[in-house]
Amino acid sequence: MTNDLKTGGAHGYLRIATEEAFATREQIDVFLRMIRDGQADQGMVSLWGFYAQSPSERATQIMDRLLDLGDQRIAHMDATGIDKAILALTSPGVQPMLDVAEAKRIAAAANDQLAAACARYPDRFIGLTAVAPQDPDWSAAEIRRGATELGFKGVQINSHTQGRYLDDPFFDPIFRALVDMDQPLYIHPATPPDSMIGPMLEAGLDGAIFGFGVETGMHLLRLITIGIFDRYPTLQIMVGHMGEALPYWLYRLDYMHQAGVRSNRYERMKPLNKTIAEYFKSNVLVTCSGMAWEPAVRFCQQVMGDDRVLYAMDYPYQYVADEVRAMDAMDISAEAKKRFFQSNAERWFKL
């Protein structure tokens, strides 16, 4: 594919990339300290022991790009025709940090740094709030600060927090704040916790290749089946990588979930107001981050509705110009393509 990639929308739509990562030096330094001091879980050792320490071209290039919120990132957006980037603190955020005061300080500082970058490039950067779920009340206050003071348009949480999932009532203040601020929650992958990572790690499948999607898809299912959308009907939860495979399982998920409810096999599995597939059409949003594959995009549009599937690049972990060209070339209507690249992001992030 050789067609030029230009910003500005002359092709009929702007390209808004909705899962783009940045890091702060302080965040990475804490990861390295935790690895050095034996406080890191196996996933952090695998992921950040590589990206923050390996001399390989992939690791050094990604680290350089993560830490840049200036000219280099803008140049890379220009080179691939990305008009706007929705930015969030890279996984696992501050969630593995054992010192909760330190985690909150680093998250707040990252939010301030991102807000400053958005102010420098108001037509290019859009921010998502980072939180420290270790302290749900503080996180709720930071969500409100992000929405009302920093101009952020949503919140990102990087799946589990030291093995705890958001379906735990402990985290409910976070959901109340999201609903109060009318902002979406982006659940981004993290490496699986030690309790489930073993067979993946030994096979080299713990990260983006497989473990991310398995763990994050399970997290979303835990939330749906505990009734999060019955408690908060207006809540919108977004996941990347074409829905972490869940859209392709919807038929079986519905069948087996309903069978489980009827059987009374599990104490926590209670009847819901809707089927799992119906929640995907009313409360779940999906981005194509890392999955620039037309059959997958079109399938999700078919089963969820084309108003619920959004474009993302997954910069800097996956920065491939031909993937943008492949999405441009999809055999879908001009109206559906504009929704995919532009209008859905504008609607759900209230841009």
Residue, then its C-alpha position, 0 to 999 in steps of 0.5 A: m500500500t502506497n497511498d499518502l497519509k494526510t491529516g486534515g480530513a480531505h479524504g472525508y474524515l479525521r482520524i482520531a486514534t483512541e488508545e495511545a500511550f505515554a509514560t513519565r520518567e518517574q513512573i518507569d523509575v518506580f517500575l525499575r526499583m520494584i523489579r530491583d527490590g523484588q517487589a514486582d509481580q512476574g508480569m512487571v518483571s517480564l514486561w518492564g524488565f524488557y521495555a525499560q532495560s533491554p538494549s534491543e531496537r524495539a525496547t529503546q525505540i518504544m521507551d523513547r516514544l513513550l516519554d515524548l509528548g512533543d515534536q516527535r509524537i506530532a511528527h509521527m502522527d503527521a506521518t501516518g495521517i493521525d489528526k488527534a490522539i487520545l492519550a493515557l498513562t501507559s499500562p500498568g499505570v501506578q496500579p502495581m505500586l505498593d506505596v499508595a501515597e507514592a502511587k497517587r502522587i505519580a498519577a496526579a503528576a502524570n495527569d498534570q504533565l498530560a494536561a500541559a501537553c494537551a494545552r500545548y497541542p490543543d488540536r492534536f492531544i486529548g487526555l484520559t485521567a490516570v487514577a490509583p484504584q488502591d485508593p478508590d475515594w482519591s481516584a474518584a476525586e481525581i476523576r472529577r479533577g480530570a473532568t472539571e479542571l484538566g479538560f480530560k474526556g475519560v478515564q483509563i484503568n489498566s485492568h487488575t490492581q494487584g490481583r483485585y478486579l473492579d467488580d469488587p464493591f471496594f471500587d464502587p466510588i470510581f464508578r459513581a464518579l464516572v457516572d457523575m461526570d458522564q465519562p467512559l472508562y477505558i479498561h486497558p490490559a495489564t499483564p495477568p496477575d501471578s495467580m494466572i500468569g504461569p502457563m502463559l509466561e513459560a510459553g512467552l504468551d503473557g503480554a500483548i500476544f495473548g495474555f493481555g486479551v485473556e485477562t482483560g476480557m475476563h475483567l470485562l466479563r466479571l463486571i458484566t456478570i456482576g451486574i455493573f450495567d444494571r446498577y449504572p445503566t448509563l455507564q460506558i466501558m471501552v476495551g481495545h484490541m477488537g474487544e479482547a476477543l469477546p465479540y466473537w464469543l457472544y453467542r456462547l457467552d450468552y448461552m452458557h451464562q443463562a445456563g449458569v443462572r438457571s442452574n444456580r451453580y455459582e453464588r455470584m451469577k444472578p439474573l441480569n436485565k439484559t443478555i451479555a450480547e445486549y450489553f455489548k450493544s448498549n454499554v460496551l465500546v470497542t477499539c481496533s488498537g493493535m488489530a487493523w484487520e478488516p474482517a474483525v472490524r466488520f464483524c464487530q460492527q455487525v454484532m455491536g453496531d457501527d456506532r460502537v467500534l472506534y479506530a485506534m493505533d496503539y502507539p507507540y507499541q504498534y506504529v505501522a503506516d500500512e495499518v492506517r492504509a488498510m483501515d482507510a481501504m476497508d470496504i464499508s460505506a463512507e458514512a460508516k468509515k467516518r463513524f469508525f475514524q471520527s464521529n464515534a470518538e467525538r460522540w463517546f468522548k464528547l469532543 
